[in-house]
């Protein structure tokens, strides 16, 4: 989608605008996929969405920082570094999303509040 958008719209919008727009669209799509399919929460969007964006932003910054350190400073291979980073951040993101972003308090009777 990003490549097609870039090819069609690069004369009107710059690469940065196209990339940022595609990233934001993917964040919303990812949020609603997580909410409906993975976590199946009933919490209102305005409570979860800002948390989801914070986690996504932190993930992006962590990924960027780690890839720069591993590849540019420690001279590790790019692909292997990215595989290791994705594996690490997947576990961290899952945990944060479960415990903070999509956490619903459950009463003893099993009713979601």
C-alpha positions as CSV (number, residue, x, y, z in Angstrom):
1,X,0.0,0.0,0.0
2,X,2.8,2.4,0.9
3,X,4.6,1.7,-2.4
4,X,1.5,2.2,-4.5
5,X,0.6,5.4,-2.6
6,X,4.1,6.7,-3.1
7,X,4.1,5.9,-6.9
8,X,0.7,7.5,-7.4
9,X,1.1,10.5,-5.1
10,X,4.8,11.4,-4.9
11,X,4.3,14.3,-7.4
12,X,1.6,15.8,-5.1
13,X,2.9,14.9,-1.7
14,X,6.5,14.3,-0.5
15,X,7.7,10.9,0.7
16,X,7.5,12.0,4.3
17,X,3.9,12.9,4.1
18,X,3.0,9.7,2.4
19,X,5.0,7.6,4.8
20,X,3.5,9.4,7.9
21,X,-0.1,9.1,6.5
22,X,0.4,5.3,5.8
23,X,1.9,4.8,9.3
24,X,-1.0,6.5,10.9
25,X,-3.6,4.5,8.9
26,X,-1.7,1.3,9.9
27,X,-1.8,2.3,13.6
28,X,-5.6,2.7,13.5
29,X,-6.0,-0.5,11.6
30,X,-3.7,-2.3,14.1
31,X,-5.5,-0.9,17.1
32,X,-8.9,-2.0,15.9
33,X,-7.5,-5.5,14.9
34,X,-6.0,-5.8,18.4
35,X,-9.2,-4.6,20.1
36,X,-11.6,-6.8,18.2
37,X,-9.7,-10.0,17.3
38,X,-6.9,-10.4,19.8
39,X,-8.1,-8.8,23.0
40,X,-11.9,-8.7,22.4
41,X,-12.3,-5.8,24.8
42,X,-15.4,-3.8,25.4
43,X,-13.6,-0.7,26.8
44,X,-14.3,2.5,25.1
45,X,-11.9,3.6,22.4
46,X,-11.0,6.9,24.0
47,X,-9.4,5.0,27.0
48,X,-7.4,2.5,24.9
49,X,-6.4,4.3,21.8
50,X,-4.1,6.9,23.4
51,X,-2.4,4.1,25.4
52,X,-2.1,2.0,22.1
53,X,-0.4,5.0,20.4
54,X,1.9,5.5,23.3
55,X,3.0,1.9,23.2
56,X,3.4,2.1,19.4
57,X,5.5,5.2,19.6
58,X,7.7,3.7,22.3
59,X,8.1,0.6,20.2
60,X,9.1,2.7,17.2
61,X,11.7,4.7,19.3
62,X,13.1,1.5,20.9
63,X,13.4,-0.2,17.6
64,X,15.1,2.8,16.0
65,X,17.5,3.2,19.0
66,X,18.4,-0.5,19.1
67,X,19.0,-0.8,15.4
68,X,21.2,2.2,15.4
69,X,23.2,0.9,18.3
70,X,23.5,-2.6,17.1
71,X,24.2,-1.9,13.4
72,X,26.0,1.5,13.4
73,X,27.9,1.3,16.6
74,X,28.4,-2.4,17.3
75,X,28.6,-3.4,13.6
76,X,26.2,-6.3,13.9
77,X,24.4,-7.5,10.8
78,X,21.2,-5.6,10.0
79,X,18.9,-8.5,9.3
80,X,19.9,-10.5,12.4
81,X,19.8,-7.4,14.5
82,X,16.3,-6.6,13.4
83,X,15.1,-10.2,14.0
84,X,16.4,-10.1,17.5
85,X,14.9,-6.7,18.1
86,X,11.5,-7.7,16.8
87,X,11.6,-10.9,19.0
88,X,12.4,-8.8,22.1
89,X,9.9,-6.0,21.4
90,X,7.1,-8.5,20.5
91,X,7.3,-10.0,24.0
92,X,7.5,-6.5,25.6
93,X,4.7,-5.1,23.5
94,X,2.4,-8.1,24.2
95,X,3.0,-7.7,27.9
96,X,2.4,-4.0,28.0
97,X,-0.7,-4.2,25.7
98,X,-2.1,-7.0,27.9
99,X,-1.4,-5.4,31.3
100,X,-2.0,-1.7,30.4
101,X,-3.6,-0.9,27.1
102,X,-6.2,-3.6,26.8
103,X,-6.6,-4.5,30.5
104,X,-10.1,-4.8,31.7
105,X,-10.9,-5.4,35.4
106,X,-12.8,-8.6,35.9
107,X,-15.1,-9.0,38.9
108,X,-15.4,-12.3,40.7
109,X,-18.7,-13.0,39.0
110,X,-17.0,-13.0,35.6
111,X,-18.7,-9.8,34.5
112,X,-16.5,-7.3,32.7
113,X,-16.7,-3.8,34.2
